[in-house]
Amino acid sequence: MNRYERPQTPPGEALLRYGDADYQVLRPGAFVRCAVTGKAIPVDDLLYWSVKRQEAYVDAAASLQAELAAKARAPT
């Protein structure tokens, strides 16, 4: 019986282009870094990102923190 096996992901940090509902892999890798915390996020577990800022976030709280910081820096 044949089973589907995923190609081996190269170790190291991936480079992604973040879209509205998904992302495009520009350079394969095992993880991306959270823009707020610096924590490594396995690409398979990535759920939060900003299309506008092209940043990844480890969780919703980090995403909110980045959004609030961006609004504070925005010209009024």
Backbone torsions as a table, in degrees:
resi	resn	phi	psi	omega
1	MET	NA	132.5	178.1
2	ASN	-90.3	145.5	173.7
3	ARG	-131.3	150.4	-179.8
4	TYR	-74.9	128.8	175.6
5	GLU	-120.9	133.8	178.7
6	ARG	-71.2	140.4	173.6
7	PRO	-61.5	146.2	-178.5
8	GLN	-65.4	129.0	177.8
9	THR	-80.3	131.1	178.0
10	PRO	-65.8	145.7	177.9
11	PRO	-69.0	162.9	177.2
12	GLY	105.7	-177.6	-174.8
13	GLU	-84.8	134.0	177.6
14	ALA	-86.1	158.5	172.7
15	LEU	-118.0	121.0	-176.0
16	LEU	-121.3	151.7	168.8
17	ARG	-108.3	118.6	-173.7
18	TYR	-88.0	127.9	177.0
19	GLY	-110.8	-176.0	-177.0
20	ASP	-63.5	-41.4	-176.0
21	ALA	-121.7	-8.8	-179.6
22	ASP	-155.8	-173.4	179.6
23	TYR	-136.2	159.0	179.1
24	GLN	-112.3	131.9	179.4
25	VAL	-83.1	115.8	177.1
26	LEU	-91.7	-35.7	174.3
27	ARG	-138.8	117.3	-178.6
28	PRO	-61.3	148.9	177.0
29	GLY	-173.7	173.1	-176.1
30	ALA	-85.4	-24.1	-173.4
31	PHE	-151.9	167.4	167.6
32	VAL	-126.6	164.4	-179.4
33	ARG	-101.7	139.5	174.4
34	CYS	-69.1	130.4	-178.5
35	ALA	-68.6	-21.8	-177.8
36	VAL	-94.8	-49.8	-173.0
37	THR	-97.7	-21.2	-176.3
38	GLY	81.2	0.1	179.7
39	LYS	-69.5	146.4	175.6
40	ALA	-76.4	133.6	178.6
41	ILE	-117.6	117.0	175.8
42	PRO	-56.5	134.7	-176.9
43	VAL	-55.5	-37.6	-179.8
44	ASP	-66.3	-19.8	-178.5
45	ASP	-102.1	0.8	-175.7
46	LEU	-68.6	122.2	-179.8
47	LEU	-124.3	-23.2	-172.4
48	TYR	-123.2	130.4	176.3
49	TRP	-159.8	166.2	176.7
50	SER	-113.5	123.4	176.4
51	VAL	-69.5	-43.3	-177.2
52	LYS	-62.5	-45.4	-177.1
53	ARG	-94.7	-8.6	-178.8
54	GLN	53.0	53.1	179.9
55	GLU	-128.5	149.7	175.3
56	ALA	-103.1	153.6	179.5
57	TYR	-134.6	143.4	-176.3
58	VAL	-70.9	-30.5	180.0
59	ASP	-158.5	179.4	-177.1
60	ALA	-64.9	-35.5	179.9
61	ALA	-63.8	-40.9	177.9
62	ALA	-67.0	-37.9	177.1
63	SER	-62.0	-44.8	178.5
64	LEU	-64.0	-42.7	179.5
65	GLN	-60.2	-42.6	178.4
66	ALA	-66.1	-39.2	179.6
67	GLU	-64.5	-44.2	178.8
68	LEU	-64.6	-41.0	178.3
69	ALA	-64.7	-39.8	178.9
70	ALA	-65.6	-39.1	177.9
71	LYS	-66.8	-36.0	179.4
72	ALA	-67.8	-31.6	-179.8
73	ARG	-84.5	-16.8	-176.3
74	ALA	-67.0	140.6	177.3
75	PRO	-66.1	143.7	-178.4
76	THR	-99.8	NA	NA
